[in-house]
């Protein structure tokens, strides 16, 4: 029996909305040598096989999950300081999700598929994102 996948969740530090993430990932500084968006983290996931079996990185903006990107691969990153880092290579497509409140945390956390917010329908995904505080309030009362 094949194992299922697991997702990651991470705070999108320095971004207030999904458009800020998209702008950053369009810059050369945010890309791997092969042109894919890459997020570098110090910790290497112990559950890498499950992540690579279909997992996504869910992004938290000001306390609310609002988007995800499919994880394509994990690459070692060497910055010449002897510290082994993990490059999380992402699908360039940013998929907007229903808002889901999330308390602050450091680094990344595992997120089970059944606890992950659903993707927004295609028509809604093109809308500009709600202000994070409003998205959090609506998610808290169950409005999707």
SEKELO-34446 format. One record per residue: x, y, z of N, C-alpha, C in turn. Coordinates in steps of 0.02 Angstrom, whole numbers, plus 50000, padded with zeros to 5 digits. Layout:
<sites>
XYZXYZXYZ ...
</sites>
This chain:
<sites>
500424994150000500005000050000500445006250000 500325010849952500725016849946500515021950000 501005025450025500865030650074500535036550039 500115040250076499815046250049500305052050053 500075057850034500515063650037500385067650100 500855072050113500805076750169500995083650141 500705088850168500855095650147501295099150199 501545104950179501905109350225501505115850230 501565119250287501275125850295501825130450321 501845136550295502385141250311502115148350311 502365152450357502185159450357502515162850297 502145167150263502415170850206502655177550233 503245177450263503525183250297503675188750245 503475194850262503605200550219503075201650166 502575197250162502045198050113501385198850150 500995203650127500335204650158499775201250120 499895199950055499385196750015499705192349962 499295188349929499545183449880499925186949824 499695192749804500035196449750500755198249768 500885199449832501575200849854502025194749844 501755188849860502135182649849502275181749775 501775182749733501865181949661502395186649634 502385192849658502885197749636503595195549657 503665193249719504325191049743504565185049702 504125180249690504335174249654504505175649581 504265181149554504435183049485505135185849481 505415187849538506095190649537506615185149531 507185186949504507725182249494507985179349560 507965183449613508225181349678507835175549708 507215174649688506785169549717506785163049677 507205162649625507185156849580507805152449587 507695146149573508245141249571508615142249505 509195138949497509555139549434509145137449373 508655132949383508245130849326507605135049318 507555140549356507015145349347506385144149387 506375139049430505785137649471505805141749535 505225143749561505225146949626505525142249678 505945144949721506295140949771506275144449838 506055140749888506065143249956506585139249995 507085142650022507635139250058507485139350132 507565133550163507445132850235508025128950265 508145130050328508705126650361508575119350374 507955117750391507785110850409507585106750348 507815100550345507635095950292507055091650317 506495091350281505925087450305506085079950311 505915077150368506025069950378505525065850336 504965068850319504445065450281504455067450207 505065068150181505165070450112504785066150061 504795059550070504455055150022503705056650018 503405057950076502685059650077502555066450047 503005071150057502925077850028502955077349952 503425073449927503525072849855503005068349822 502565065349860502025061049833501405065149817 501475071749810500905075949792500765081649840 501235083149884501135088349933501205095449905 500935100149942500965107249925501235111049985 501485117049971501685121750023501115126750029 500785126950087500245131650101500545137750134 500365143650107500645149950130500165153550176 500425156050233500035159750282500215167150275 499695171250264499765178450258499405181750317 499785185050361499495188650418498985184350456 499175178150470498765173750512498235169650475 498235169750408497735166050370498065162550311 497925156050303498155152450243497715155050186 498035157350132497675160150074497885157050008 498435153250007498685150649943499125144549955 499235140849901499685135149903500055134549836 500605130949840500985129249779501195121949785 501135118249731501335111249731502095110849738 502325106249779503045105249789503285100349736 503775102449696504025098249642504615093949663 505055096949703505635093049727505975096749784 506425093149817506835095949871507565095349850 507915100849848508615100849826509065103149883 509655100149890510135102749939510385109649915 510475114149962510725120849946511365121949986 511895123849950512535125249981512695132649974 512735136050030512895143250028513625144450051 514005139050052514715139650068514885140450141 514395139550186514535140550257514505133950297 514465128350261514465121850294513795119750323 513275123850314512605122250340512195119150284 511945113150296511525109750246510835112750248 510615115450191509945118450186509535114650135 508875115650139508405112450093508085117750049 508145116849984507795121149936507135117649918 506585120849933505925118149915505745121149848 505765117149795505625119349728504875118849716 504585124349693503855124949689503615125749617 503005123349605502665124649542502565132149539 502685135349482502585142649478501855144749488 501375140249477500675142149486500505142749560 500255148549579500025149649647499275148649647 499045143749686498335142049689498035145249751 497535149349741497205152449799496755147349833 496735147949900496335143249940495815147149981 495355143450009494905146450058495335148850116 495115154150149495485156650207495435151850265 495995150650298496005146250357496475149450408 496205151350466496625154550517497185150050540 497755153050556498335149250579498725153650628 498865151050687499245154750736499975155250714 500335160350738501035161150720501465155250742 501975153750704502455148450719503095150050681 503635146550699504265147550664504385141750616 504735143150562504905137950514504295135550476 504265129050463503685126150429503415120550472 502815118550458502485113050494502175108450442 502075102150462501705097550419500965099150424 500605098050369499895099350366499565093550330 499155089850367498815084050337498315086250285 498225082350233497755084250180497045085750206 496815081850254496135082950280496075089350321 496635092350340496635098650377496785104650332 496925103250269497115108550222496495111950193 496525118650186495955122050156495865120150083 495245120450060495095118749990495315124449944 495465122549882495615127549830494985131549815 495075137849798494505141949776494295139749707 493655140349691493435138849622493805143349573 493915141049511494315144949462494105152249455 493465153849453493255160849445493455165149504 493425162549564493615166349624494365166949631 494735162349603495465162549610495775168549575 495415171549528495685177349492495535183849528 495105183649578494945189649616495535191749659 495595198149671496115200549717495945197849786 496445196049824496315193049889496025198249937 495615195749983495325199950036495885202150083 495785207750117496265209550169496325203750219 496925202050241497015196250285496565196250347 496475202050378496055202250439495335200350423 495075202650366494405200950345494355193450328 494855190850292494865183750275494875179450338 495255181550388495295177850451494625177950487 494305183850489493655184350523493125180050488 493115180050423492635175950386492765168550395 493405166550394493585159550404493385157250474 493475161550522493325159850591492575158450602 492145162050565491425160850573491165155950521 491605153150480491405147850434491155150250366 491265156550349491075159050283491635157550235 491475154550180491995152550131491955156750068 
</sites>
